[in-house]
Amino acid sequence: MTNKDIKYVLAHDLGTSGSKAAIVSTHGKVMDFEFKETPLHLLPGGGAEQKPEDWWDAISTTSKRLIDKNIVPVEDIVAVCISTQWSGTVAVDKDGNPLTNAIIWMDTRGAPHVKKLCGGLIEISGYGITNIMRWMGKTGGAPGLSGKDPIAHILYIKNELPDIYEKTYKFLEVVDYIDLKLSGKFASSYCNITLHWLTDNRDLSNVFYHPSLVKKTKIDLNKLPELMPPSVVLGNILPEVADEMGLQKDVKVVMGAPDLHAAAIGSGAVRDYETHICIGTSSWVICHVPFKKTDIFHMIASIPSAIPDRYLTACEQETAGACLTFLRDNVLYHKDELLLEEKVPDVYKIFDRIVENVPAGSNKLMFTPWLYGERCPVEDHTVRASIMNISLSTTRAEIIRAIFEGVAFNSRWVLKYLEKFVNGRTLNPINMVGGGSSSDIWCQIYADILNRTIRQVKDPIQANSRGAAFIAAQALGYITFQDIPKYMEYKNTYEPNKENRKIYDELFKEFVKIYENNQKMYKRLNK
């Protein structure tokens, strides 16, 4: 293939902390990227919001910066495709204008309304038997009792912000809102809409809003977006947006996908049972599977993938890289100090160097990474993080390593139930992506704690952008999803260190017991 034949995608990765624009070839090579932060607003009572205007400003600004670099001929950029944080809700009017701040995946204010919707006289894991059967049979899951799903956001708005509810034309997922800004189309895909828990996805060729579920929630059906298959072309980019970003007006807008789905593609683990772990602000363990199934007790379900006619497992832990950010901002440094780069040049690299010199097990110091509750393998929004087994001899270095290990222990807890979910298969090797997987020592810790081979994907922080680019490339006919593994590159491969098996097996058992022994206390303290 000559340089003239190579085409590119403007791929966006909009997370909680900010938005990243990347120019990626249709074969997944990341040419360059730009990033801009977006503010997060935490409110009393479990509120977590962001301003859609801040998202769009970050997307527009980073796009223009990147395109102005002239990295590739602008006429060779053939598509734009978006990956975003999932489980967020934007209420918009008929002109697509936000009526209030977006409610994001961390928000729990809708929990009482979900409990009222899903509870019953006889309950399993907090769900009435009749209600759980109603949802699981059609959607493969049910509204999370933590109140963090879009269905909970909409119920919160309907019951507590009725004026906003009445004015709302459509409730949109984050990715669907950005697609609207790019294309002018009010739409969602079979995978984007899943966490509304209103769609029957038993047949991936015909996913639809199920009348009985919509009726049960008392949400107006006409306030929900039109459904389309994943990875479809929505049309040309709006002319004014093309001008704003510096793109050609014939650039195609391809239906975007949530970060979880995009990373599953960008990790290269696209065939059945190939597994990846992403360490971002949150984390997940995911593999594609050829069947629909649900484990309600451990919050694992197979849900529609961004690959048409495929399912993937959804196993999310709430805080991962966020634990290191918490350590940096709330414990070791004041946020103002972080603005002085000469004082703190690269905190995370410093953490890596410190952790490398601490023995496995951190002298039996243990950290539980539940800073904002947990989703999988237990859904419990009251559980909280802890550092256990501190003594007068405990060092800062041991505390930092224990945080690295605690996040990995939680992933091992998830993996245990995911392997049961896939009928006892050993999921090995595992591809690692996300910002946290840039850390060589963290990849080795994961290999040791999980007792699995870890493949560190090259440019792991670009997994979402790469996934979005692959989605666009497939939609426009440049590749197929089956081609993706041959385009993947790995920075390194990590094998488990047998010498660390005993200590990590011992500590993992205690890690699980910390939750089992203290869950009632967390509920009392954090109602």
MOURPE-V764565 format. One record per pair of residues at least 12 apart in sequence whose C-alpha atoms are under 7 Angstrom apart, sorted by the first residue. I is the first residue (numbers start at 1). GAP is how many residues later the second one is. D is the distance in whole Angstrom. If there is no record, write none. Layout:
i & gap & d
I & GAP & D
I & GAP & D
//
This chain:
i & gap & d
6 & 19 & 7
7 & 18 & 6
7 & 19 & 6
7 & 69 & 5
7 & 70 & 6
7 & 71 & 7
8 & 15 & 6
8 & 16 & 5
8 & 17 & 4
8 & 18 & 6
8 & 68 & 6
8 & 69 & 5
8 & 70 & 6
9 & 14 & 6
9 & 15 & 5
9 & 16 & 6
9 & 17 & 7
9 & 68 & 5
9 & 69 & 6
9 & 70 & 5
9 & 71 & 6
9 & 460 & 6
10 & 12 & 6
10 & 13 & 5
10 & 14 & 7
10 & 67 & 7
10 & 69 & 6
10 & 70 & 5
10 & 71 & 7
11 & 12 & 6
11 & 13 & 7
11 & 69 & 6
11 & 70 & 5
11 & 71 & 6
11 & 454 & 5
11 & 457 & 6
11 & 458 & 6
12 & 69 & 6
12 & 70 & 5
12 & 71 & 6
12 & 453 & 6
13 & 69 & 6
13 & 70 & 5
13 & 71 & 6
13 & 451 & 6
13 & 452 & 6
14 & 69 & 6
14 & 70 & 4
14 & 71 & 6
15 & 69 & 6
15 & 70 & 5
16 & 69 & 6
17 & 20 & 6
17 & 21 & 6
17 & 22 & 7
18 & 17 & 7
18 & 18 & 6
18 & 19 & 4
18 & 20 & 5
19 & 16 & 6
19 & 17 & 6
19 & 18 & 6
19 & 39 & 6
19 & 40 & 6
20 & 13 & 7
20 & 14 & 6
20 & 15 & 4
20 & 16 & 7
20 & 42 & 7
21 & 12 & 5
21 & 13 & 5
21 & 14 & 6
21 & 38 & 7
21 & 41 & 6
21 & 42 & 6
22 & 12 & 7
22 & 443 & 7
24 & 442 & 7
24 & 445 & 6
26 & 443 & 6
26 & 444 & 6
26 & 447 & 5
26 & 452 & 7
27 & 460 & 6
28 & 438 & 5
28 & 441 & 7
28 & 442 & 6
28 & 459 & 7
33 & 33 & 6
34 & 28 & 5
34 & 32 & 6
35 & 27 & 6
36 & 22 & 6
36 & 26 & 7
38 & 16 & 6
38 & 17 & 7
45 & 64 & 6
46 & 61 & 6
46 & 62 & 5
46 & 63 & 5
47 & 60 & 5
47 & 61 & 6
47 & 62 & 6
48 & 55 & 6
48 & 56 & 6
48 & 58 & 6
48 & 59 & 5
49 & 52 & 6
49 & 53 & 5
49 & 54 & 5
49 & 55 & 6
50 & 51 & 6
50 & 52 & 5
50 & 53 & 7
51 & 50 & 5
51 & 51 & 6
52 & 49 & 7
52 & 50 & 6
60 & 185 & 6
63 & 182 & 6
64 & 181 & 5
64 & 182 & 6
67 & 179 & 7
74 & 173 & 7
75 & 173 & 6
78 & 173 & 5
78 & 174 & 6
79 & 172 & 5
79 & 173 & 5
79 & 174 & 6
79 & 175 & 7
79 & 393 & 7
80 & 172 & 6
80 & 173 & 5
80 & 174 & 6
81 & 172 & 6
81 & 173 & 5
81 & 174 & 7
81 & 175 & 5
81 & 387 & 6
81 & 388 & 7
81 & 391 & 6
82 & 93 & 7
82 & 174 & 5
82 & 175 & 7
82 & 386 & 6
83 & 92 & 7
83 & 173 & 6
83 & 174 & 5
83 & 175 & 5
83 & 176 & 5
83 & 179 & 6
83 & 381 & 6
83 & 382 & 7
83 & 385 & 6
84 & 90 & 7
84 & 91 & 5
84 & 173 & 7
84 & 174 & 5
84 & 175 & 5
85 & 89 & 7
85 & 173 & 6
85 & 174 & 5
86 & 19 & 7
86 & 88 & 7
86 & 172 & 5
86 & 173 & 6
87 & 17 & 6
87 & 18 & 5
87 & 62 & 5
87 & 63 & 6
87 & 86 & 7
87 & 108 & 6
88 & 14 & 7
88 & 15 & 6
88 & 16 & 4
88 & 17 & 5
88 & 62 & 6
88 & 85 & 5
88 & 86 & 6
89 & 13 & 6
89 & 14 & 5
89 & 15 & 6
89 & 61 & 6
89 & 64 & 7
89 & 82 & 6
89 & 83 & 6
89 & 84 & 5
89 & 85 & 6
90 & 12 & 5
90 & 13 & 7
90 & 81 & 6
90 & 82 & 5
90 & 83 & 6
90 & 84 & 7
90 & 87 & 7
91 & 77 & 6
91 & 79 & 6
91 & 80 & 5
91 & 81 & 6
92 & 76 & 6
92 & 77 & 6
92 & 78 & 6
92 & 79 & 6
93 & 74 & 7
93 & 75 & 5
93 & 76 & 5
93 & 77 & 7
94 & 75 & 5
99 & 65 & 7
103 & 50 & 7
105 & 43 & 5
105 & 44 & 7
106 & 42 & 6
107 & 41 & 5
108 & 38 & 6
108 & 39 & 5
108 & 40 & 5
109 & 38 & 6
109 & 47 & 7
110 & 37 & 5
110 & 42 & 5
110 & 43 & 6
110 & 45 & 6
110 & 46 & 5
111 & 34 & 6
111 & 35 & 5
111 & 36 & 4
111 & 41 & 7
113 & 39 & 7
113 & 42 & 6
113 & 43 & 7
114 & 29 & 7
114 & 31 & 6
114 & 33 & 6
114 & 38 & 6
115 & 30 & 6
118 & 13 & 6
125 & 172 & 7
138 & 62 & 5
138 & 63 & 6
138 & 64 & 6
139 & 58 & 6
139 & 60 & 6
139 & 61 & 5
139 & 62 & 6
140 & 153 & 6
140 & 154 & 6
140 & 161 & 6
140 & 162 & 7
140 & 163 & 7
141 & 153 & 6
141 & 160 & 6
142 & 55 & 6
143 & 54 & 6
146 & 234 & 7
146 & 235 & 5
149 & 46 & 6
149 & 47 & 7
150 & 45 & 6
150 & 46 & 5
151 & 45 & 5
151 & 46 & 7
168 & 55 & 7
169 & 54 & 5
170 & 53 & 4
170 & 54 & 5
170 & 55 & 6
171 & 52 & 6
171 & 53 & 6
172 & 53 & 7
175 & 81 & 6
175 & 82 & 6
175 & 83 & 6
176 & 12 & 6
179 & 76 & 7
182 & 55 & 6
182 & 56 & 6
182 & 59 & 7
182 & 71 & 7
183 & 51 & 7
183 & 52 & 7
183 & 53 & 7
183 & 54 & 5
183 & 55 & 5
183 & 70 & 6
184 & 54 & 7
186 & 39 & 6
186 & 40 & 7
187 & 38 & 5
187 & 39 & 5
187 & 40 & 6
188 & 37 & 6
188 & 38 & 6
188 & 39 & 5
188 & 40 & 6
189 & 38 & 5
189 & 39 & 5
189 & 40 & 5
189 & 41 & 5
190 & 17 & 6
190 & 37 & 6
190 & 38 & 6
190 & 39 & 6
190 & 40 & 6
190 & 114 & 6
191 & 39 & 7
191 & 113 & 5
191 & 114 & 6
191 & 115 & 6
192 & 65 & 6
192 & 66 & 6
198 & 12 & 6
198 & 15 & 6
198 & 16 & 6
204 & 105 & 5
205 & 104 & 7
229 & 79 & 7
230 & 25 & 7
230 & 76 & 5
230 & 77 & 7
230 & 78 & 6
231 & 23 & 6
231 & 24 & 5
231 & 25 & 7
231 & 75 & 7
231 & 240 & 6
231 & 241 & 7
231 & 244 & 6
232 & 22 & 6
232 & 23 & 5
232 & 243 & 6
233 & 19 & 7
233 & 20 & 6
233 & 21 & 4
233 & 22 & 6
233 & 242 & 7
234 & 19 & 6
234 & 20 & 6
234 & 21 & 6
235 & 17 & 6
235 & 18 & 6
236 & 13 & 7
236 & 14 & 6
236 & 15 & 6
236 & 16 & 4
236 & 17 & 6
237 & 12 & 6
237 & 13 & 7
237 & 14 & 6
237 & 15 & 6
237 & 16 & 6
254 & 218 & 6
256 & 212 & 7
257 & 49 & 6
259 & 205 & 6
261 & 44 & 6
261 & 45 & 6
262 & 202 & 5
262 & 205 & 5
262 & 206 & 6
263 & 200 & 5
263 & 201 & 5
263 & 204 & 6
264 & 12 & 7
265 & 202 & 5
266 & 197 & 4
266 & 198 & 6
266 & 200 & 5
266 & 201 & 4
267 & 164 & 7
267 & 166 & 6
267 & 190 & 7
267 & 196 & 6
268 & 216 & 6
268 & 217 & 5
268 & 220 & 6
270 & 18 & 6
271 & 17 & 6
272 & 15 & 7
272 & 16 & 5
272 & 17 & 5
272 & 18 & 7
273 & 14 & 5
273 & 15 & 6
273 & 16 & 6
273 & 154 & 7
274 & 13 & 6
274 & 14 & 7
275 & 12 & 4
275 & 152 & 7
275 & 155 & 5
275 & 156 & 6
276 & 154 & 5
276 & 155 & 4
276 & 156 & 6
277 & 153 & 7
277 & 154 & 6
277 & 155 & 5
277 & 156 & 6
278 & 154 & 6
278 & 155 & 5
278 & 156 & 5
279 & 41 & 6
279 & 42 & 6
279 & 154 & 6
279 & 155 & 5
279 & 156 & 6
279 & 157 & 5
279 & 158 & 6
280 & 40 & 6
280 & 41 & 5
280 & 154 & 5
280 & 155 & 6
280 & 156 & 6
281 & 38 & 6
281 & 39 & 6
281 & 40 & 5
281 & 41 & 5
282 & 35 & 6
282 & 36 & 5
282 & 37 & 4
282 & 38 & 5
282 & 39 & 6
282 & 40 & 7
283 & 33 & 6
283 & 34 & 5
283 & 35 & 7
283 & 36 & 7
283 & 37 & 6
284 & 31 & 5
284 & 32 & 4
284 & 33 & 6
285 & 30 & 5
285 & 31 & 7
285 & 130 & 7
286 & 26 & 7
286 & 27 & 5
286 & 28 & 6
286 & 29 & 6
287 & 25 & 6
287 & 26 & 6
288 & 23 & 6
288 & 24 & 4
288 & 25 & 6
289 & 22 & 6
289 & 23 & 6
290 & 20 & 7
290 & 21 & 6
291 & 20 & 7
292 & 19 & 7
298 & 78 & 6
298 & 79 & 4
298 & 80 & 5
299 & 76 & 7
299 & 77 & 6
299 & 78 & 6
299 & 79 & 7
299 & 80 & 7
300 & 13 & 7
300 & 14 & 6
300 & 15 & 6
301 & 12 & 6
301 & 13 & 6
302 & 12 & 6
315 & 61 & 6
315 & 99 & 7
316 & 59 & 6
316 & 60 & 6
317 & 57 & 6
317 & 58 & 6
317 & 59 & 5
318 & 54 & 7
318 & 55 & 7
318 & 56 & 5
318 & 57 & 6
319 & 50 & 6
319 & 51 & 6
319 & 52 & 6
319 & 53 & 7
320 & 49 & 7
320 & 87 & 6
321 & 115 & 6
323 & 46 & 7
351 & 49 & 7
352 & 87 & 7
352 & 89 & 6
354 & 43 & 6
355 & 42 & 6
355 & 45 & 7
355 & 46 & 5
356 & 85 & 6
358 & 39 & 7
358 & 40 & 6
358 & 43 & 7
360 & 140 & 7
361 & 142 & 6
361 & 143 & 7
362 & 36 & 5
362 & 39 & 6
362 & 40 & 6
365 & 23 & 6
365 & 24 & 5
365 & 25 & 6
365 & 37 & 6
366 & 21 & 6
366 & 22 & 5
366 & 23 & 7
366 & 36 & 6
366 & 40 & 7
367 & 19 & 6
367 & 20 & 4
367 & 21 & 6
367 & 35 & 6
367 & 36 & 5
367 & 39 & 5
368 & 17 & 5
368 & 18 & 5
368 & 19 & 7
368 & 38 & 5
369 & 16 & 5
369 & 37 & 6
369 & 38 & 6
370 & 13 & 6
370 & 14 & 5
370 & 15 & 4
371 & 13 & 5
371 & 14 & 5
372 & 12 & 7
376 & 38 & 6
377 & 36 & 7
377 & 37 & 5
382 & 140 & 6
382 & 141 & 5
382 & 144 & 5
382 & 145 & 6
383 & 136 & 7
383 & 139 & 5
383 & 140 & 7
384 & 138 & 7
404 & 38 & 7
405 & 40 & 7
408 & 38 & 6
408 & 41 & 7
409 & 40 & 7
409 & 99 & 6
412 & 38 & 5
428 & 24 & 6
428 & 25 & 6
429 & 23 & 6
429 & 24 & 5
429 & 25 & 6
429 & 26 & 7
430 & 23 & 6
430 & 24 & 5
430 & 25 & 6
431 & 23 & 6
431 & 24 & 5
431 & 25 & 6
431 & 26 & 6
432 & 22 & 7
432 & 23 & 6
432 & 24 & 5
432 & 25 & 6
433 & 23 & 7
433 & 24 & 6
433 & 27 & 4
433 & 28 & 6
433 & 30 & 6
434 & 26 & 5
434 & 27 & 5
434 & 29 & 7
435 & 25 & 6
435 & 26 & 5
437 & 19 & 7
437 & 23 & 6
438 & 22 & 6
443 & 51 & 7
444 & 50 & 6
447 & 47 & 6
447 & 48 & 6
447 & 49 & 5
448 & 48 & 4
448 & 49 & 6
448 & 52 & 7
448 & 53 & 7
449 & 55 & 6
451 & 45 & 5
452 & 43 & 7
452 & 44 & 6
453 & 41 & 6
453 & 42 & 5
453 & 43 & 7
454 & 39 & 6
454 & 40 & 5
454 & 41 & 7
455 & 35 & 6
455 & 37 & 6
455 & 38 & 5
455 & 39 & 6
456 & 34 & 6
456 & 35 & 6
456 & 36 & 5
456 & 37 & 6
457 & 32 & 6
457 & 33 & 4
457 & 34 & 6
458 & 31 & 6
458 & 32 & 5
458 & 33 & 5
//
